[in-house]
């Protein structure tokens, strides 16, 4: 049985239990945002997926060259986030400057920019 409540989600009922994601958590469009912490030099890349599937997030320089891969995995529909650090696995710092974050999914691509200052 499937039922819905106004603004609270859609549920499938199987033997008395409820399964599902409230519709308020599943966006209708692909979104992307960056929230930096100037004290730690890191931050969080937040995103929301209208459908689940493969997600690839990369940091690019302003010329569009790949600086670092951040995420390459399957993710469910809804909101998600991944931490970023100004240091890579080799302990090297990203230089101060303007960077792009590219989010690619089966439903589309989003790009946003951020300024890194140590």
Phi and psi in degrees as GROMACS dihedral restraints (atoms count N, CA, C in turn):
[ dihedral_restraints ]
;  ai    aj    ak    al  type     phi  dphi    fc
    3     4     5     6     1  -120.3    20    10
    4     5     6     7     1   135.3    20    10
    6     7     8     9     1  -143.3    20    10
    7     8     9    10     1   162.3    20    10
    9    10    11    12     1  -136.9    20    10
   10    11    12    13     1   152.7    20    10
   12    13    14    15     1  -120.8    20    10
   13    14    15    16     1   144.5    20    10
   15    16    17    18     1   -60.5    20    10
   16    17    18    19     1   114.1    20    10
   18    19    20    21     1    76.4    20    10
   19    20    21    22     1     0.1    20    10
   21    22    23    24     1  -112.7    20    10
   22    23    24    25     1    -9.9    20    10
   24    25    26    27     1   125.3    20    10
   25    26    27    28     1   179.7    20    10
   27    28    29    30     1  -122.3    20    10
   28    29    30    31     1   134.6    20    10
   30    31    32    33     1  -128.0    20    10
   31    32    33    34     1   145.9    20    10
   33    34    35    36     1  -104.4    20    10
   34    35    36    37     1   128.8    20    10
   36    37    38    39     1  -102.5    20    10
   37    38    39    40     1   125.7    20    10
   39    40    41    42     1  -129.8    20    10
   40    41    42    43     1   117.6    20    10
   42    43    44    45     1    44.8    20    10
   43    44    45    46     1    45.0    20    10
   45    46    47    48     1    88.0    20    10
   46    47    48    49     1    -8.2    20    10
   48    49    50    51     1  -100.6    20    10
   49    50    51    52     1   160.0    20    10
   51    52    53    54     1  -111.4    20    10
   52    53    54    55     1   140.3    20    10
   54    55    56    57     1  -135.6    20    10
   55    56    57    58     1   134.2    20    10
   57    58    59    60     1   153.2    20    10
   58    59    60    61     1   173.4    20    10
   60    61    62    63     1  -115.0    20    10
   61    62    63    64     1   126.4    20    10
   63    64    65    66     1   -56.5    20    10
   64    65    66    67     1   137.5    20    10
   66    67    68    69     1   -63.3    20    10
   67    68    69    70     1   -22.6    20    10
   69    70    71    72     1   -64.4    20    10
   70    71    72    73     1   -23.2    20    10
   72    73    74    75     1   -90.6    20    10
   73    74    75    76     1   -17.9    20    10
   75    76    77    78     1   -97.8    20    10
   76    77    78    79     1   113.7    20    10
   78    79    80    81     1   -74.6    20    10
   79    80    81    82     1   161.9    20    10
   81    82    83    84     1   -90.4    20    10
   82    83    84    85     1   -15.2    20    10
   84    85    86    87     1  -133.4    20    10
   85    86    87    88     1   158.4    20    10
   87    88    89    90     1   -74.6    20    10
   88    89    90    91     1   127.6    20    10
   90    91    92    93     1  -127.5    20    10
   91    92    93    94     1   157.6    20    10
   93    94    95    96     1  -150.6    20    10
   94    95    96    97     1   138.8    20    10
   96    97    98    99     1  -153.6    20    10
   97    98    99   100     1   154.8    20    10
   99   100   101   102     1  -123.2    20    10
  100   101   102   103     1   132.4    20    10
  102   103   104   105     1  -125.4    20    10
  103   104   105   106     1   111.1    20    10
  105   106   107   108     1   -97.9    20    10
  106   107   108   109     1   149.6    20    10
  108   109   110   111     1  -111.4    20    10
  109   110   111   112     1   103.9    20    10
  111   112   113   114     1   -66.1    20    10
  112   113   114   115     1   -21.2    20    10
  114   115   116   117     1   -74.0    20    10
  115   116   117   118     1   -48.1    20    10
  117   118   119   120     1   -85.7    20    10
  118   119   120   121     1   -17.6    20    10
  120   121   122   123     1    81.8    20    10
  121   122   123   124     1     2.4    20    10
  123   124   125   126     1  -111.0    20    10
  124   125   126   127     1  -161.7    20    10
  126   127   128   129     1   174.3    20    10
  127   128   129   130     1  -166.5    20    10
  129   130   131   132     1  -134.1    20    10
  130   131   132   133     1   135.6    20    10
  132   133   134   135     1   -99.8    20    10
  133   134   135   136     1   117.2    20    10
  135   136   137   138     1  -103.3    20    10
  136   137   138   139     1   143.1    20    10
  138   139   140   141     1  -148.5    20    10
  139   140   141   142     1   161.4    20    10
  141   142   143   144     1  -138.4    20    10
  142   143   144   145     1   130.5    20    10
  144   145   146   147     1  -109.9    20    10
  145   146   147   148     1   128.9    20    10
  147   148   149   150     1   -73.1    20    10
  148   149   150   151     1   -25.0    20    10
  150   151   152   153     1  -139.6    20    10
  151   152   153   154     1   148.1    20    10
  153   154   155   156     1   -71.7    20    10
  154   155   156   157     1   162.4    20    10
  156   157   158   159     1   152.2    20    10
  157   158   159   160     1  -166.0    20    10
  159   160   161   162     1   -69.5    20    10
  160   161   162   163     1   135.7    20    10
  162   163   164   165     1  -127.6    20    10
  163   164   165   166     1   130.3    20    10
  165   166   167   168     1  -127.4    20    10
  166   167   168   169     1   124.7    20    10
  168   169   170   171     1  -121.4    20    10
  169   170   171   172     1   130.2    20    10
  171   172   173   174     1  -133.7    20    10
  172   173   174   175     1   148.0    20    10
  174   175   176   177     1   -93.9    20    10
  175   176   177   178     1   133.8    20    10
  177   178   179   180     1  -125.0    20    10
  178   179   180   181     1   152.3    20    10
  180   181   182   183     1   -81.0    20    10
  181   182   183   184     1   176.4    20    10
  183   184   185   186     1   -67.7    20    10
  184   185   186   187     1   -15.9    20    10
  186   187   188   189     1   -85.7    20    10
  187   188   189   190     1    -2.3    20    10
  189   190   191   192     1    89.0    20    10
  190   191   192   193     1     7.5    20    10
  192   193   194   195     1   -82.3    20    10
  193   194   195   196     1   140.8    20    10
  195   196   197   198     1   -68.9    20    10
  196   197   198   199     1   126.0    20    10
  198   199   200   201     1   -98.0    20    10
  199   200   201   202     1   -42.2    20    10
  201   202   203   204     1  -163.0    20    10
  202   203   204   205     1   141.1    20    10
  204   205   206   207     1   -85.0    20    10
  205   206   207   208     1   138.7    20    10
  207   208   209   210     1  -109.2    20    10
  208   209   210   211     1   -41.4    20    10
  210   211   212   213     1  -151.5    20    10
  211   212   213   214     1   138.5    20    10
  213   214   215   216     1  -148.3    20    10
  214   215   216   217     1    89.9    20    10
  216   217   218   219     1  -159.5    20    10
  217   218   219   220     1   165.6    20    10
  219   220   221   222     1   -81.0    20    10
  220   221   222   223     1   137.5    20    10
  222   223   224   225     1  -134.5    20    10
  223   224   225   226     1   147.5    20    10
  225   226   227   228     1   -76.3    20    10
  226   227   228   229     1   165.6    20    10
  228   229   230   231     1   -62.6    20    10
  229   230   231   232     1   149.5    20    10
  231   232   233   234     1   114.7    20    10
  232   233   234   235     1  -170.5    20    10
  234   235   236   237     1   -76.6    20    10
  235   236   237   238     1   153.2    20    10
  237   238   239   240     1  -156.7    20    10
  238   239   240   241     1   166.8    20    10
  240   241   242   243     1  -154.1    20    10
  241   242   243   244     1   157.1    20    10
  243   244   245   246     1  -142.1    20    10
  244   245   246   247     1   137.4    20    10
  246   247   248   249     1   -78.5    20    10
  247   248   249   250     1   144.5    20    10
  249   250   251   252     1  -123.1    20    10
  250   251   252   253     1   149.9    20    10
  252   253   254   255     1  -127.6    20    10
  253   254   255   256     1   146.3    20    10
  255   256   257   258     1   -73.9    20    10
  256   257   258   259     1   -10.3    20    10
  258   259   260   261     1  -104.2    20    10
  259   260   261   262     1   141.4    20    10
  261   262   263   264     1   -89.2    20    10
  262   263   264   265     1  -176.0    20    10
  264   265   266   267     1   -61.5    20    10
  265   266   267   268     1   -26.1    20    10
  267   268   269   270     1   -86.5    20    10
  268   269   270   271     1     3.1    20    10
  270   271   272   273     1    83.0    20    10
  271   272   273   274     1     6.0    20    10
  273   274   275   276     1   -84.0    20    10
  274   275   276   277     1   137.4    20    10
  276   277   278   279     1   -79.8    20    10
  277   278   279   280     1   146.0    20    10
  279   280   281   282     1   -71.2    20    10
  280   281   282   283     1   142.8    20    10
  282   283   284   285     1   -75.3    20    10
  283   284   285   286     1   154.0    20    10
  285   286   287   288     1   -58.9    20    10
  286   287   288   289     1   142.4    20    10
  288   289   290   291     1   152.1    20    10
  289   290   291   292     1  -172.1    20    10
  291   292   293   294     1   -92.1    20    10
  292   293   294   295     1   131.6    20    10
  294   295   296   297     1  -127.6    20    10
  295   296   297   298     1   158.4    20    10
  297   298   299   300     1  -113.4    20    10
  298   299   300   301     1   145.6    20    10
  300   301   302   303     1  -113.9    20    10
  301   302   303   304     1   125.1    20    10
  303   304   305   306     1  -112.6    20    10
  304   305   306   307     1   123.5    20    10
  306   307   308   309     1  -110.6    20    10
  307   308   309   310     1   119.8    20    10
  309   310   311   312     1  -120.7    20    10
  310   311   312   313     1   127.9    20    10
  312   313   314   315     1  -137.9    20    10
  313   314   315   316     1   170.8    20    10
  315   316   317   318     1   -61.9    20    10
  316   317   318   319     1   -22.7    20    10
  318   319   320   321     1   -89.7    20    10
  319   320   321   322     1    -8.9    20    10
  321   322   323   324     1   154.0    20    10
  322   323   324   325     1  -174.7    20    10
  324   325   326   327     1  -128.5    20    10
  325   326   327   328     1   138.6    20    10
  327   328   329   330     1  -129.9    20    10
  328   329   330   331     1   142.7    20    10
  330   331   332   333     1  -131.7    20    10
  331   332   333   334     1   135.1    20    10
  333   334   335   336     1  -135.9    20    10
  334   335   336   337     1   165.9    20    10
  336   337   338   339     1  -121.5    20    10
  337   338   339   340     1   159.6    20    10
  339   340   341   342     1  -151.7    20    10
  340   341   342   343     1   154.9    20    10
  342   343   344   345     1  -105.7    20    10
  343   344   345   346     1   126.7    20    10
  345   346   347   348     1  -104.5    20    10
  346   347   348   349     1   122.2    20    10
  348   349   350   351     1  -131.2    20    10
  349   350   351   352     1   123.2    20    10
